[in-house]
Amino acid sequence: MLQAIAFCVDERDIVTTFEGASLVRVYQKCRGTWEVARELPLIRDVGALGATLADCLALVGDEIGSRIRLDLERLGLQVWELPGEPCELAELVWREEAA
């Protein structure tokens, strides 16, 4: 199972809307904890974004438009809408996707 999750975040590392995000931060599970694996500028082209995040289990944002959600899900990336901090949300998303 993939152990990387991407988050739309603001400059304070808080999950934000897709449109309001300053970047996408990818967290990866390493030895039981979630750590930042890489940061990417937010790519507005959904096809390119999906390709860039192909190694991720999901993309999490506070709000992601239905059109973007459908396009990303067609590319095989699960989309979650949850507010909060990535480290707190990563385990929840990972466990739910594994179930």
N, C-alpha and C positions, 0 to 999 in steps of 0.2 A: 504494500500500500504506500502511496505517495505520502511523504511526511513534510511537505512544504505547503504553506498557506500564504496567499497574498492579501494585503490589506491596503485599502485606499486611506491614506492618512494625511493629516495636516502637519504643520511645522512642529507641533507639540507631541507628535506620535499618537494622536487620538484618531480613531476611525471616523471618517467623515463621508460626505456624499461623493459619488463618482465625479460629479461636476466641480465640487469644491476641493478635491484632493490636490495637494501639491506634489505628491509622488505615490508610488506603489512600493511598499516595503514588504519583502518576502521573508517570512520566518520559517525556520527549519527546526525540526525536533532533533536535538543532539544530546545523547545521554540523559534523556528524560526531561530536558528543559527546552524551551523555545527561545531560539536566538536569531538575530537578524542575519540572514544569509546574503541578501543584496538589496539594493535600492535602485529603483528605476523611475525616470520621469514618467508621468502619466501619459500613456499613448492613447489618443482619442480614436484612432483607427482600430475598430474592434477586432478585425482579422489579425492585425499585427500584434495587438495586445494578447489575444488568445495564443498566438504562436510563441510569444515571449514568455507566457506563463504556462506553457504546456507541461512543465514538470511540477505544477502546483495542483493540489487537490481542490482548492476553492479560491474564490476572490470574495473578500468581505468588505462591504461598505455600509455606511449608515443608511444610504438610500441610493439605489441603482435603478435607473429607468427601465421600464419593461422591455423596450426595444433592445437595449444593450444587454439586458439579462438574457433574453431569448437568443440573441446572436452568440453570446458567450457559451450558453448551455449547449447550443448546436455544435460548438467547437469542442465540447467535452469538459468544460470548466464549470463546476458548480458555483452558484452565486448565492451568497447569504447577505441579508440586511440586518445588521446588528450594530448598536452603538457601543462604544467602550474603548478599552485599551487592548491592543493586539495580543499581548501576552496572556491576558485574562480570557480572551475569546478563543485563542488558538486551540486549546485542549478541548473545549466544548465542541467546536466545529469538527475537529479531527475525530473525536469519539462518536459523534452523531453520524458522520460520513462512513465510519467503519462499521456501524451497526447494520 
